[in-house]
Amino acid sequence: MITLNAILRYQNGTSYSRHIRKFHNQLPGIIYGNSLIKSPILITMLHDKIFHLQKKNEFYSENILLVIDRQKYIVRVKEIQRHAFKLRILHIDFIYISLS
């Protein structure tokens, strides 16, 4: 199982997402899904870590352990948004499987 660390983010919107991509080399993301999560969880992760992991097939097919502020979530990749011509990931969506 792949383990990733993420940071909870409290702001959203286009300008904030551009800011964290450009100045912090981070990637905005979201966790949504099961009824146990009342509202979607907004997160940020290191872009380079995700960029290298997404080259492997198991990144898309296996469960991922996502650690956010010492809470563990088991998720799967639902969608990745990529830049049209640059080798950059713009956003990642995870679907919640269970709480570990």
N, CA, C and O atoms as CSV, one atom per row, in Angstrom:
chain,resi,resn,atom,element,x,y,z
A,1,MET,N,N,0.848,-1.179,0.000
A,1,MET,CA,C,0.000,0.000,0.000
A,1,MET,C,C,0.892,1.240,0.000
A,1,MET,O,O,1.871,1.316,0.742
A,2,ILE,N,N,0.541,2.195,-0.832
A,2,ILE,CA,C,1.273,3.451,-0.928
A,2,ILE,C,C,0.833,4.360,0.211
A,2,ILE,O,O,-0.361,4.476,0.488
A,3,THR,N,N,1.788,5.002,0.869
A,3,THR,CA,C,1.491,5.929,1.953
A,3,THR,C,C,1.912,7.331,1.536
A,3,THR,O,O,3.038,7.542,1.084
A,4,LEU,N,N,1.004,8.284,1.690
A,4,LEU,CA,C,1.270,9.675,1.346
A,4,LEU,C,C,0.919,10.572,2.522
A,4,LEU,O,O,-0.011,10.291,3.278
A,5,ASN,N,N,1.669,11.648,2.665
A,5,ASN,CA,C,1.368,12.663,3.669
A,5,ASN,C,C,0.717,13.852,2.987
A,5,ASN,O,O,1.085,14.217,1.870
A,6,ALA,N,N,-0.242,14.450,3.657
A,6,ALA,CA,C,-0.931,15.616,3.120
A,6,ALA,C,C,-1.143,16.627,4.236
A,6,ALA,O,O,-1.081,16.298,5.420
A,7,ILE,N,N,-1.393,17.849,3.833
A,7,ILE,CA,C,-1.649,18.940,4.766
A,7,ILE,C,C,-3.067,19.429,4.526
A,7,ILE,O,O,-3.489,19.612,3.384
A,8,LEU,N,N,-3.791,19.637,5.606
A,8,LEU,CA,C,-5.143,20.163,5.512
A,8,LEU,C,C,-5.070,21.622,5.079
A,8,LEU,O,O,-4.251,22.381,5.597
A,9,ARG,N,N,-5.916,22.018,4.137
A,9,ARG,CA,C,-5.938,23.427,3.739
A,9,ARG,C,C,-7.309,24.005,4.040
A,9,ARG,O,O,-8.327,23.320,3.944
A,10,TYR,N,N,-7.315,25.260,4.400
A,10,TYR,CA,C,-8.555,25.914,4.803
A,10,TYR,C,C,-9.059,26.907,3.766
A,10,TYR,O,O,-10.199,27.364,3.842
A,11,GLN,N,N,-8.214,27.241,2.800
A,11,GLN,CA,C,-8.627,28.160,1.748
A,11,GLN,C,C,-8.853,27.387,0.462
A,11,GLN,O,O,-8.258,26.330,0.253
A,12,ASN,N,N,-9.698,27.904,-0.386
A,12,ASN,CA,C,-9.898,27.312,-1.695
A,12,ASN,C,C,-10.048,28.417,-2.714
A,12,ASN,O,O,-10.086,29.595,-2.359
A,13,GLY,N,N,-10.132,28.054,-3.952
A,13,GLY,CA,C,-10.279,29.041,-5.016
A,13,GLY,C,C,-9.097,29.016,-5.964
A,13,GLY,O,O,-8.039,28.468,-5.658
A,14,THR,N,N,-9.301,29.615,-7.108
A,14,THR,CA,C,-8.308,29.605,-8.164
A,14,THR,C,C,-7.028,30.317,-7.763
A,14,THR,O,O,-5.938,29.792,-7.987
A,15,SER,N,N,-7.136,31.501,-7.175
A,15,SER,CA,C,-5.934,32.270,-6.859
A,15,SER,C,C,-5.100,31.580,-5.785
A,15,SER,O,O,-3.872,31.593,-5.859
A,16,TYR,N,N,-5.743,30.983,-4.794
A,16,TYR,CA,C,-4.998,30.269,-3.762
A,16,TYR,C,C,-4.316,29.037,-4.350
A,16,TYR,O,O,-3.166,28.751,-4.015
A,17,SER,N,N,-5.007,28.307,-5.219
A,17,SER,CA,C,-4.421,27.121,-5.847
A,17,SER,C,C,-3.218,27.490,-6.702
A,17,SER,O,O,-2.204,26.793,-6.676
A,18,ARG,N,N,-3.317,28.567,-7.452
A,18,ARG,CA,C,-2.180,29.029,-8.256
A,18,ARG,C,C,-1.005,29.412,-7.370
A,18,ARG,O,O,0.147,29.124,-7.692
A,19,HIS,N,N,-1.304,30.061,-6.256
A,19,HIS,CA,C,-0.249,30.480,-5.330
A,19,HIS,C,C,0.522,29.283,-4.770
A,19,HIS,O,O,1.753,29.295,-4.764
A,20,ILE,N,N,-0.179,28.259,-4.305
A,20,ILE,CA,C,0.540,27.114,-3.727
A,20,ILE,C,C,1.266,26.314,-4.792
A,20,ILE,O,O,2.299,25.712,-4.500
A,21,ARG,N,N,0.758,26.286,-6.020
A,21,ARG,CA,C,1.476,25.598,-7.096
A,21,ARG,C,C,2.765,26.331,-7.454
A,21,ARG,O,O,3.816,25.709,-7.608
A,22,LYS,N,N,2.684,27.644,-7.585
A,22,LYS,CA,C,3.815,28.427,-8.066
A,22,LYS,C,C,4.890,28.631,-7.003
A,22,LYS,O,O,6.073,28.437,-7.284
A,23,PHE,N,N,4.509,29.013,-5.805
A,23,PHE,CA,C,5.480,29.412,-4.791
A,23,PHE,C,C,5.865,28.310,-3.817
A,23,PHE,O,O,6.932,28.377,-3.207
A,24,HIS,N,N,5.030,27.313,-3.659
A,24,HIS,CA,C,5.301,26.259,-2.671
A,24,HIS,C,C,5.506,24.887,-3.304
A,24,HIS,O,O,5.796,23.920,-2.599
A,25,ASN,N,N,5.360,24.790,-4.620
A,25,ASN,CA,C,5.493,23.524,-5.353
A,25,ASN,C,C,4.599,22.434,-4.751
A,25,ASN,O,O,4.990,21.273,-4.635
A,26,GLN,N,N,3.402,22.845,-4.380
A,26,GLN,CA,C,2.435,21.910,-3.824
A,26,GLN,C,C,1.266,21.754,-4.776
A,26,GLN,O,O,1.072,22.543,-5.701
A,27,LEU,N,N,0.503,20.722,-4.521
A,27,LEU,CA,C,-0.591,20.322,-5.385
A,27,LEU,C,C,-1.887,20.335,-4.575
A,27,LEU,O,O,-1.965,19.663,-3.547
A,28,PRO,N,N,-2.910,21.084,-5.011
A,28,PRO,CA,C,-4.182,21.035,-4.291
A,28,PRO,C,C,-4.930,19.743,-4.606
A,28,PRO,O,O,-4.819,19.199,-5.705
A,29,GLY,N,N,-5.681,19.270,-3.642
A,29,GLY,CA,C,-6.452,18.055,-3.823
A,29,GLY,C,C,-7.695,18.068,-2.950
A,29,GLY,O,O,-7.913,18.985,-2.159
A,30,ILE,N,N,-8.499,17.035,-3.111
A,30,ILE,CA,C,-9.741,16.926,-2.348
A,30,ILE,C,C,-10.037,15.454,-2.100
A,30,ILE,O,O,-9.732,14.593,-2.925
A,31,ILE,N,N,-10.637,15.184,-0.946
A,31,ILE,CA,C,-11.125,13.838,-0.621
A,31,ILE,C,C,-12.635,13.940,-0.460
A,31,ILE,O,O,-13.129,14.769,0.305
A,32,TYR,N,N,-13.347,13.118,-1.164
A,32,TYR,CA,C,-14.801,13.087,-1.036
A,32,TYR,C,C,-15.265,11.652,-1.152
A,32,TYR,O,O,-14.480,10.756,-1.463
A,33,GLY,N,N,-16.548,11.441,-0.900
A,33,GLY,CA,C,-17.063,10.097,-1.094
A,33,GLY,C,C,-18.083,9.686,-0.070
A,33,GLY,O,O,-19.160,10.272,0.029
A,34,ASN,N,N,-17.735,8.676,0.687
A,34,ASN,CA,C,-18.621,7.983,1.612
A,34,ASN,C,C,-19.389,8.952,2.508
A,34,ASN,O,O,-18.964,10.088,2.716
A,35,SER,N,N,-20.504,8.501,3.026
A,35,SER,CA,C,-21.327,9.339,3.897
A,35,SER,C,C,-20.666,9.602,5.253
A,35,SER,O,O,-21.130,10.457,6.008
A,36,LEU,N,N,-19.592,8.880,5.569
A,36,LEU,CA,C,-18.880,9.135,6.822
A,36,LEU,C,C,-18.141,10.476,6.787
A,36,LEU,O,O,-17.884,11.078,7.829
A,37,ILE,N,N,-17.806,10.932,5.589
A,37,ILE,CA,C,-17.212,12.258,5.442
A,37,ILE,C,C,-18.351,13.220,5.139
A,37,ILE,O,O,-18.958,13.161,4.069
A,38,LYS,N,N,-18.638,14.109,6.093
A,38,LYS,CA,C,-19.787,14.999,5.959
A,38,LYS,C,C,-19.580,16.031,4.849
A,38,LYS,O,O,-20.503,16.330,4.090
A,39,SER,N,N,-18.371,16.570,4.761
A,39,SER,CA,C,-18.060,17.516,3.695
A,39,SER,C,C,-16.695,17.160,3.125
A,39,SER,O,O,-15.886,16.542,3.818
A,40,PRO,N,N,-16.425,17.528,1.905
A,40,PRO,CA,C,-15.129,17.203,1.305
A,40,PRO,C,C,-13.962,17.781,2.109
A,40,PRO,O,O,-14.078,18.851,2.708
A,41,ILE,N,N,-12.854,17.071,2.113
A,41,ILE,CA,C,-11.654,17.493,2.833
A,41,ILE,C,C,-10.683,18.077,1.819
A,41,ILE,O,O,-10.282,17.396,0.875
A,42,LEU,N,N,-10.304,19.335,2.012
A,42,LEU,CA,C,-9.366,20.014,1.133
A,42,LEU,C,C,-7.945,19.774,1.633
A,42,LEU,O,O,-7.664,19.952,2.818
A,43,ILE,N,N,-7.046,19.370,0.733
A,43,ILE,CA,C,-5.682,19.044,1.118
A,43,ILE,C,C,-4.679,19.636,0.134
A,43,ILE,O,O,-5.034,20.048,-0.970
A,44,THR,N,N,-3.423,19.667,0.561
A,44,THR,CA,C,-2.307,19.968,-0.329
A,44,THR,C,C,-1.244,18.904,-0.118
A,44,THR,O,O,-1.084,18.367,0.977
A,45,MET,N,N,-0.513,18.611,-1.204
A,45,MET,CA,C,0.554,17.611,-1.150
A,45,MET,C,C,1.713,18.102,-2.001
A,45,MET,O,O,1.556,19.015,-2.811
A,46,LEU,N,N,2.875,17.493,-1.814
A,46,LEU,CA,C,4.035,17.852,-2.618
A,46,LEU,C,C,3.843,17.387,-4.050
A,46,LEU,O,O,3.533,16.220,-4.288
A,47,HIS,N,N,4.021,18.276,-4.991
A,47,HIS,CA,C,3.796,17.970,-6.401
A,47,HIS,C,C,4.747,16.891,-6.902
A,47,HIS,O,O,4.317,15.954,-7.574
A,48,ASP,N,N,6.030,17.011,-6.586
A,48,ASP,CA,C,7.019,16.092,-7.145
A,48,ASP,C,C,6.789,14.656,-6.693
A,48,ASP,O,O,6.999,13.721,-7.467
A,49,LYS,N,N,6.365,14.474,-5.463
A,49,LYS,CA,C,6.080,13.123,-4.947
A,49,LYS,C,C,4.939,12.474,-5.744
A,49,LYS,O,O,5.049,11.322,-6.165
A,50,ILE,N,N,3.870,13.203,-5.943
A,50,ILE,CA,C,2.723,12.686,-6.697
A,50,ILE,C,C,3.092,12.489,-8.166
A,50,ILE,O,O,2.675,11.508,-8.783
A,51,PHE,N,N,3.869,13.411,-8.727
A,51,PHE,CA,C,4.246,13.322,-10.132
A,51,PHE,C,C,5.020,12.041,-10.410
A,51,PHE,O,O,4.800,11.398,-11.437
A,52,HIS,N,N,5.921,11.661,-9.510
A,52,HIS,CA,C,6.692,10.439,-9.717
A,52,HIS,C,C,5.855,9.187,-9.438
A,52,HIS,O,O,6.027,8.169,-10.108
A,53,LEU,N,N,4.967,9.253,-8.473
A,53,LEU,CA,C,4.117,8.098,-8.173
A,53,LEU,C,C,3.095,7.834,-9.279
A,53,LEU,O,O,2.756,6.680,-9.540
A,54,GLN,N,N,2.610,8.875,-9.922
A,54,GLN,CA,C,1.559,8.693,-10.921
A,54,GLN,C,C,2.066,8.008,-12.182
A,54,GLN,O,O,1.264,7.636,-13.038
A,55,LYS,N,N,3.362,7.833,-12.314
A,55,LYS,CA,C,3.912,7.110,-13.458
A,55,LYS,C,C,3.742,5.593,-13.322
A,55,LYS,O,O,3.865,4.859,-14.302
A,56,LYS,N,N,3.456,5.130,-12.096
A,56,LYS,CA,C,3.282,3.707,-11.834
A,56,LYS,C,C,1.804,3.334,-11.943
A,56,LYS,O,O,0.933,4.095,-11.522
A,57,ASN,N,N,1.530,2.168,-12.506
A,57,ASN,CA,C,0.147,1.715,-12.675
A,57,ASN,C,C,-0.557,1.470,-11.350
A,57,ASN,O,O,-1.756,1.726,-11.234
A,58,GLU,N,N,0.164,0.981,-10.351
A,58,GLU,CA,C,-0.487,0.671,-9.079
A,58,GLU,C,C,-0.983,1.920,-8.354
A,58,GLU,O,O,-1.806,1.808,-7.445
A,59,PHE,N,N,-0.513,3.087,-8.726
A,59,PHE,CA,C,-1.006,4.331,-8.124
A,59,PHE,C,C,-2.490,4.516,-8.411
A,59,PHE,O,O,-3.210,5.081,-7.587
A,60,TYR,N,N,-2.955,4.054,-9.554
A,60,TYR,CA,C,-4.345,4.208,-9.949
A,60,TYR,C,C,-5.234,3.051,-9.517
A,60,TYR,O,O,-6.451,3.212,-9.423
A,61,SER,N,N,-4.646,1.885,-9.251
A,61,SER,CA,C,-5.467,0.707,-8.991
A,61,SER,C,C,-5.468,0.261,-7.531
A,61,SER,O,O,-6.395,-0.431,-7.112
A,62,GLU,N,N,-4.471,0.631,-6.756
A,62,GLU,CA,C,-4.391,0.190,-5.361
A,62,GLU,C,C,-4.945,1.259,-4.421
A,62,GLU,O,O,-5.073,2.430,-4.777
A,63,ASN,N,N,-5.269,0.806,-3.204
A,63,ASN,CA,C,-5.653,1.735,-2.154
A,63,ASN,C,C,-4.428,2.503,-1.691
A,63,ASN,O,O,-3.312,1.984,-1.705
A,64,ILE,N,N,-4.648,3.739,-1.284
A,64,ILE,CA,C,-3.574,4.612,-0.811
A,64,ILE,C,C,-3.891,5.027,0.608
A,64,ILE,O,O,-5.014,5.429,0.912
A,65,LEU,N,N,-2.891,4.930,1.483
A,65,LEU,CA,C,-3.035,5.398,2.853
A,65,LEU,C,C,-2.621,6.859,2.881
A,65,LEU,O,O,-1.459,7.185,2.637
A,66,LEU,N,N,-3.561,7.733,3.176
A,66,LEU,CA,C,-3.318,9.168,3.192
A,66,LEU,C,C,-3.334,9.636,4.638
A,66,LEU,O,O,-4.340,9.485,5.331
A,67,VAL,N,N,-2.225,10.204,5.097
A,67,VAL,CA,C,-2.093,10.662,6.475
A,67,VAL,C,C,-2.218,12.180,6.488
A,67,VAL,O,O,-1.430,12.891,5.864
A,68,ILE,N,N,-3.233,12.663,7.219
A,68,ILE,CA,C,-3.485,14.099,7.342
A,68,ILE,C,C,-3.580,14.425,8.826
A,68,ILE,O,O,-4.522,14.004,9.498
A,69,ASP,N,N,-2.619,15.165,9.330
A,69,ASP,CA,C,-2.600,15.558,10.745
A,69,ASP,C,C,-2.836,14.358,11.678
A,69,ASP,O,O,-3.678,14.408,12.575
A,70,ARG,N,N,-2.096,13.317,11.451
A,70,ARG,CA,C,-2.128,12.070,12.237
A,70,ARG,C,C,-3.417,11.256,12.086
A,70,ARG,O,O,-3.576,10.233,12.751
A,71,GLN,N,N,-4.323,11.689,11.236
A,71,GLN,CA,C,-5.498,10.880,10.922
A,71,GLN,C,C,-5.214,10.137,9.631
A,71,GLN,O,O,-4.609,10.685,8.710
A,72,LYS,N,N,-5.651,8.893,9.568
A,72,LYS,CA,C,-5.367,8.061,8.408
A,72,LYS,C,C,-6.648,7.780,7.635
A,72,LYS,O,O,-7.678,7.418,8.205
A,73,TYR,N,N,-6.553,7.958,6.328
A,73,TYR,CA,C,-7.670,7.697,5.431
A,73,TYR,C,C,-7.197,6.742,4.340
A,73,TYR,O,O,-6.097,6.886,3.806
A,74,ILE,N,N,-8.029,5.781,4.022
A,74,ILE,CA,C,-7.732,4.898,2.896
A,74,ILE,C,C,-8.566,5.406,1.726
A,74,ILE,O,O,-9.794,5.468,1.790
A,75,VAL,N,N,-7.862,5.770,0.652
A,75,VAL,CA,C,-8.497,6.414,-0.493
A,75,VAL,C,C,-8.020,5.770,-1.787
A,75,VAL,O,O,-7.092,4.961,-1.791
A,76,ARG,N,N,-8.664,6.140,-2.873
A,76,ARG,CA,C,-8.234,5.763,-4.226
A,76,ARG,C,C,-8.249,7.015,-5.086
A,76,ARG,O,O,-9.008,7.950,-4.830
A,77,VAL,N,N,-7.416,7.024,-6.094
A,77,VAL,CA,C,-7.380,8.144,-7.026
A,77,VAL,C,C,-8.628,8.095,-7.895
A,77,VAL,O,O,-8.912,7.077,-8.527
A,78,LYS,N,N,-9.360,9.180,-7.925
A,78,LYS,CA,C,-10.556,9.269,-8.761
A,78,LYS,C,C,-10.248,10.013,-10.059
A,78,LYS,O,O,-10.644,9.577,-11.140
A,79,GLU,N,N,-9.531,11.147,-9.945
A,79,GLU,CA,C,-9.240,11.938,-11.133
A,79,GLU,C,C,-7.990,12.779,-10.910
A,79,GLU,O,O,-7.746,13.278,-9.811
A,80,ILE,N,N,-7.214,12.924,-11.959
A,80,ILE,CA,C,-6.051,13.810,-11.938
A,80,ILE,C,C,-6.203,14.788,-13.086
A,80,ILE,O,O,-6.434,14.392,-14.229
A,81,GLN,N,N,-6.072,16.076,-12.771
A,81,GLN,CA,C,-6.120,17.101,-13.808
A,81,GLN,C,C,-4.697,17.533,-14.115
A,81,GLN,O,O,-3.949,17.924,-13.220
A,82,ARG,N,N,-4.332,17.459,-15.384
A,82,ARG,CA,C,-2.984,17.798,-15.814
A,82,ARG,C,C,-2.992,19.062,-16.662
A,82,ARG,O,O,-4.002,19.420,-17.267
A,83,HIS,N,N,-1.840,19.729,-16.691
A,83,HIS,CA,C,-1.689,20.898,-17.545
A,83,HIS,C,C,-1.705,20.451,-19.009
A,83,HIS,O,O,-1.295,19.333,-19.321
A,84,ALA,N,N,-2.170,21.309,-19.893
A,84,ALA,CA,C,-2.352,20.937,-21.289
A,84,ALA,C,C,-1.042,20.603,-22.001
A,84,ALA,O,O,-1.003,19.670,-22.803
A,85,PHE,N,N,0.036,21.349,-21.720
A,85,PHE,CA,C,1.283,21.062,-22.424
A,85,PHE,C,C,2.516,21.015,-21.529
A,85,PHE,O,O,3.580,20.594,-21.985
A,86,LYS,N,N,2.407,21.431,-20.278
A,86,LYS,CA,C,3.530,21.315,-19.352
A,86,LYS,C,C,3.433,19.983,-18.610
A,86,LYS,O,O,2.355,19.398,-18.506
A,87,LEU,N,N,4.546,19.521,-18.105
A,87,LEU,CA,C,4.548,18.298,-17.298
A,87,LEU,C,C,4.218,18.650,-15.851
A,87,LEU,O,O,5.059,18.517,-14.962
A,88,ARG,N,N,3.006,19.093,-15.631
A,88,ARG,CA,C,2.554,19.483,-14.298
A,88,ARG,C,C,1.185,18.874,-14.028
A,88,ARG,O,O,0.368,18.711,-14.934
A,89,ILE,N,N,0.957,18.545,-12.778
A,89,ILE,CA,C,-0.361,18.119,-12.325
A,89,ILE,C,C,-1.010,19.334,-11.680
A,89,ILE,O,O,-0.374,20.026,-10.884
A,90,LEU,N,N,-2.260,19.598,-12.011
A,90,LEU,CA,C,-2.942,20.780,-11.489
A,90,LEU,C,C,-3.781,20.474,-10.249
A,90,LEU,O,O,-3.858,21.292,-9.332
A,91,HIS,N,N,-4.406,19.302,-10.221
A,91,HIS,CA,C,-5.326,18.980,-9.127
A,91,HIS,C,C,-5.520,17.472,-9.081
A,91,HIS,O,O,-5.435,16.796,-10.106
A,92,ILE,N,N,-5.781,16.951,-7.891
A,92,ILE,CA,C,-6.033,15.516,-7.750
A,92,ILE,C,C,-7.251,15.300,-6.856
A,92,ILE,O,O,-7.410,15.962,-5.831
A,93,ASP,N,N,-8.097,14.371,-7.259
A,93,ASP,CA,C,-9.290,14.003,-6.493
A,93,ASP,C,C,-9.121,12.583,-5.981
A,93,ASP,O,O,-8.736,11.679,-6.722
A,94,PHE,N,N,-9.415,12.405,-4.704
A,94,PHE,CA,C,-9.409,11.076,-4.093
A,94,PHE,C,C,-10.819,10.730,-3.669
A,94,PHE,O,O,-11.582,11.606,-3.262
A,95,ILE,N,N,-11.172,9.459,-3.762
A,95,ILE,CA,C,-12.448,8.993,-3.257
A,95,ILE,C,C,-12.167,8.179,-1.989
A,95,ILE,O,O,-11.274,7.333,-1.960
A,96,TYR,N,N,-12.934,8.451,-0.969
A,96,TYR,CA,C,-12.751,7.856,0.345
A,96,TYR,C,C,-13.223,6.407,0.338
A,96,TYR,O,O,-14.326,6.110,-0.121
A,97,ILE,N,N,-12.384,5.507,0.847
A,97,ILE,CA,C,-12.748,4.101,0.972
A,97,ILE,C,C,-13.112,3.773,2.414
A,97,ILE,O,O,-14.212,3.289,2.680
A,98,SER,N,N,-12.193,4.035,3.354
A,98,SER,CA,C,-12.474,3.790,4.767
A,98,SER,C,C,-11.489,4.529,5.649
A,98,SER,O,O,-10.477,5.044,5.174
A,99,LEU,N,N,-11.791,4.577,6.924
A,99,LEU,CA,C,-10.929,5.211,7.913
A,99,LEU,C,C,-10.122,4.134,8.587
A,99,LEU,O,O,-10.678,3.129,9.030
A,100,SER,N,N,-8.813,4.325,8.674
A,100,SER,CA,C,-7.957,3.311,9.262
A,100,SER,C,C,-7.490,3.731,10.638
A,100,SER,O,O,-6.753,2.993,11.292
